[in-house]
């Protein structure tokens, strides 16, 4: 049987003056930054990844799809999202297409923000 470990609050919350606390606020993305999330949709037959792509495009995440590449046995998809929406996007992606393989995340500045 598993047992819970008791952890003191001081062990998980840094002091207000500690460098960890100051660093957390310094690394926030700028308002004009965007993130691209690469995913791969695969299957045993060519029809499966195409069906996953159709499901993704009809979902609420479909508006964030900026690039697709259909290969023989997979489909590569790139999503363009706000960096602060990454957790929500991953949650939605895995609930819509649980078979998706999550790739790299890259951040960049949005040209329209300047």
C-alpha positions in Angstrom: 0.0 0.0 0.0 1.3 3.5 -0.8 1.7 6.0 1.9 1.7 9.8 1.7 4.8 11.7 2.6 4.4 14.6 5.0 6.2 17.7 3.6 6.5 21.0 5.6 5.2 24.1 3.8 8.6 25.7 4.1 10.1 22.9 2.0 8.0 23.7 -1.1 7.6 27.5 -1.0 10.8 29.5 -1.5 11.5 32.6 0.6 10.3 35.9 -0.9 13.9 37.1 -1.4 15.3 33.8 -2.8 16.6 33.8 -6.4 14.1 31.1 -7.3 11.2 33.5 -6.5 12.8 36.4 -8.5 13.6 34.1 -11.4 10.0 32.9 -11.7 8.7 36.3 -12.6 11.7 37.2 -14.8 11.0 34.4 -17.3 7.4 35.2 -18.2 6.8 35.4 -21.9 6.5 38.9 -23.5 3.0 39.9 -24.6 3.9 39.5 -28.3 5.4 36.0 -28.0 3.9 32.9 -29.4 4.7 29.2 -29.2 4.6 26.6 -31.8 3.8 23.0 -30.8 4.8 20.2 -33.2 2.8 17.0 -33.0 2.7 13.8 -35.1 -0.4 11.7 -35.8 0.4 8.1 -36.7 -1.4 4.9 -37.4 -1.1 1.4 -38.7 -2.8 2.4 -42.0 -2.7 5.7 -43.9 -6.4 6.3 -43.1 -5.9 6.5 -39.3 -3.7 9.6 -39.1 -5.9 11.4 -41.7 -8.9 10.6 -39.5 -7.1 12.0 -36.5 -6.3 15.1 -38.5 -9.9 15.6 -39.4 -10.9 15.2 -35.8 -8.3 17.7 -34.7 -9.3 20.2 -37.4 -13.0 20.0 -36.3 -12.1 20.5 -32.6 -11.6 23.8 -30.8 -7.8 23.4 -31.4 -8.4 23.4 -35.2 -8.1 27.2 -35.3 -4.5 27.0 -34.0 -3.3 24.7 -36.8 -0.9 26.6 -39.0 0.8 23.8 -40.9 0.2 20.2 -41.8 2.4 17.7 -43.7 0.8 14.4 -44.8 3.4 11.7 -45.1 2.9 8.0 -46.0 2.1 6.7 -42.5 1.8 9.9 -40.5 0.7 13.5 -40.4 2.8 16.2 -38.9 0.9 19.2 -37.5 2.1 22.5 -36.1 0.0 24.6 -33.7 0.6 28.3 -33.1 -0.5 29.1 -29.5 0.1 31.7 -26.7 2.8 30.3 -24.4 0.5 30.7 -21.4 -2.0 28.4 -23.1 0.4 25.5 -23.4 -1.0 23.4 -20.5 -4.6 23.9 -21.7 -3.6 23.0 -25.3 -1.8 19.8 -24.2 -4.8 18.8 -22.1 -7.2 19.4 -24.9 -5.0 17.7 -27.5 -4.7 14.5 -25.4 -8.4 14.4 -24.8 -9.2 15.0 -28.5 -6.5 12.8 -30.0 -4.9 10.6 -27.3 -2.8 8.9 -29.9 -0.9 12.1 -30.8 2.9 12.2 -30.3 3.9 15.5 -28.9 7.1 17.0 -30.3 9.0 20.2 -29.8 7.8 23.5 -28.4 9.4 26.6 -29.7 8.7 30.2 -28.7 9.1 33.2 -31.0 8.0 36.8 -31.3 4.8 37.6 -33.2 5.4 40.0 -36.1 1.9 41.6 -35.6 2.8 42.6 -32.0 5.4 45.2 -33.2 
